Every structure is written in structure tokens, then in C-alpha cells.
Amino acid sequence: VQLQASGGGLVQAGGSLRLSCAASGRTFSGYAMGWFRQAPEKERMIVAVIRWSDGDTYYTDPVKGRFTISRDNVKNTVYLQMNSVKPEDTAVYYCAADVRNIVGGPLNTVFNPASWGQGTRVTVSS
């Protein structure tokens, strides 16, 4: 599966930004997509995941209540709505897909993506 991410940019603290990631190619109903981010000099970390079949989601603690991951089944696109952004959200964001039939959870433990999109940079100014 191929992934095309978009939507990054510069935003002021407290503002909002929406990232998009369109998937093309073969997928299965039980697959999942998610977002990771990598801040300067830090390891890549998972941000949010959504399972296509039932809409089950996972969020890492620092973004809970501020970020929302959603999907468009028709467009095969996943979104990351980022609200109340903070300078510590500054990072390169990567979308990823795990096209296996994923069952069980929690999602962050069963999500093992093999497909990655190009990164999109998000910079939050204070």
C-alpha cells in the first residue's frame, strides 16, 4: 500500500492543524492506520492509531483530548486533527499502515506498520 501525507506547516501555539494521509493499493477490512512523530534528536513515537473495521482508536497520553484521528472509508484517507497545539508537538509526522487483519488490542501493541508515508513537518511557534 502507498501512503501520501499532507497538511503540515507552521502554526501558533493554541492553534489547529489537520494532517491527511491517503492510502492506495490493496488493503483488508481489518487493517489499521496511524500517525507517528519524530521531534529533533528524539526517537520516533506513536501518536494515534485507528482500526478501519470498527473505528477503534488509540492515543498517546500527551495528545489525548487535543488530537483526533478519523477515517474516510470512501477516500481511504486517515486524518489527524490537531487542536490546542503546543510547541512540544513540533515534529515530523509520519503516517503508517498495517494491512494485516488486526484483531484484539490495545491497538498500540498490535499495530505493526510495514507501510510508511513521507513525513510532513509540523512546527508550533510559542
C-alpha positions as CSV (number, residue, x, y, z in Angstrom):
1,V,0.0,0.0,0.0
2,Q,1.2,3.5,-0.8
3,L,0.7,6.4,1.5
4,Q,0.6,10.1,0.7
5,A,0.7,12.5,3.6
6,S,-0.1,16.2,3.6
7,G,-1.2,19.1,5.8
8,G,1.9,20.1,7.8
9,G,3.0,23.6,8.3
10,L,3.7,26.4,10.8
11,V,1.0,27.1,13.4
12,Q,1.0,29.2,16.6
13,A,0.6,27.6,19.9
14,G,-3.1,27.1,20.7
15,G,-4.0,26.8,17.1
16,S,-5.2,23.9,14.9
17,L,-3.9,21.9,12.0
18,R,-5.2,18.9,10.1
19,L,-3.0,16.2,8.6
20,S,-4.2,13.9,5.9
21,C,-2.9,10.6,4.6
22,A,-4.4,8.9,1.5
23,A,-3.8,5.2,1.0
24,S,-3.8,3.4,-2.3
25,G,-3.3,-0.2,-3.1
26,R,-4.5,-3.4,-1.6
27,T,-6.0,-3.3,1.9
28,F,-8.1,-5.5,4.1
29,S,-11.1,-4.6,6.2
30,G,-9.3,-5.2,9.4
31,Y,-6.3,-3.0,8.7
32,A,-5.2,0.0,10.7
33,M,-3.6,3.3,10.0
34,G,-1.8,5.7,12.3
35,W,0.4,8.6,12.9
36,F,3.9,8.7,14.4
37,R,6.1,11.7,15.0
38,Q,9.7,12.4,15.5
39,A,11.0,15.5,17.2
40,P,14.5,16.7,16.7
41,E,17.1,14.5,18.4
42,K,14.3,12.2,19.7
43,E,13.1,8.8,18.7
44,R,10.0,8.3,16.6
45,M,6.9,7.7,18.7
46,I,3.4,6.6,18.1
47,V,0.8,9.4,18.2
48,A,-2.6,7.8,17.3
49,V,-4.0,4.7,15.6
50,I,-7.4,3.8,14.1
51,R,-8.7,0.4,13.0
52,W,-10.7,0.6,9.9
53,S,-13.2,-2.1,10.7
54,D,-14.6,-0.8,13.9
55,G,-13.1,2.7,14.3
56,D,-11.3,1.7,17.5
57,T,-8.6,4.3,18.3
58,Y,-5.5,4.7,20.4
59,Y,-3.9,8.0,21.5
60,T,-0.6,8.5,23.3
61,D,-1.1,10.4,26.6
62,P,0.4,13.7,25.6
63,V,-2.2,14.2,22.8
64,K,-5.3,12.9,24.4
65,G,-8.1,15.4,24.4
66,R,-6.3,17.6,21.8
67,F,-5.8,15.3,18.8
68,T,-8.4,13.3,17.0
69,I,-7.8,10.6,14.4
70,S,-10.5,9.7,12.0
71,R,-11.0,8.0,8.7
72,D,-12.9,8.4,5.4
73,N,-13.8,4.9,4.1
74,V,-14.7,6.2,0.7
75,K,-11.5,8.2,0.2
76,N,-9.3,5.6,2.0
77,T,-7.9,8.5,3.9
78,V,-6.9,9.0,7.6
79,Y,-6.9,12.4,9.2
80,L,-5.2,13.8,12.3
81,Q,-7.0,16.8,13.7
82,M,-4.6,18.7,15.9
83,N,-6.2,21.2,18.3
84,S,-4.7,23.3,21.1
85,V,-1.2,22.5,19.7
86,K,1.8,23.1,21.9
87,P,5.5,23.8,21.0
88,E,6.3,20.3,22.1
89,D,4.1,19.0,19.2
90,T,6.8,20.2,16.8
91,A,8.0,17.2,14.9
92,V,7.9,15.5,11.5
93,Y,4.7,13.5,11.4
94,Y,4.6,10.2,9.5
95,C,1.5,8.2,8.6
96,A,1.7,4.4,8.6
97,A,-0.4,1.4,7.6
98,D,-0.6,-2.1,8.9
99,V,-2.5,-4.0,6.3
100,R,-2.9,-7.2,8.2
101,N,-6.3,-8.3,9.6
102,I,-5.7,-6.8,13.0
103,V,-7.8,-8.1,15.9
104,G,-7.6,-7.5,19.6
105,G,-5.8,-4.8,21.4
106,P,-4.8,-2.5,22.8
107,L,-4.1,-1.0,19.4
108,N,-0.7,0.4,20.2
109,T,0.5,-3.2,21.0
110,V,-0.9,-4.9,17.9
111,F,-0.2,-2.1,15.4
112,N,3.0,-3.1,13.5
113,P,3.1,-1.0,10.3
114,A,5.0,-2.1,7.2
115,S,4.0,0.8,5.0
116,W,5.1,4.4,5.7
117,G,4.3,7.7,4.0
118,Q,6.7,10.5,3.6
119,G,7.0,12.8,6.6
120,T,5.2,16.1,6.9
121,R,6.7,18.8,9.1
122,V,4.7,20.5,11.9
123,T,6.2,23.5,13.6
124,V,4.4,25.1,16.5
125,S,5.6,28.5,17.5
126,S,5.2,29.9,21.0
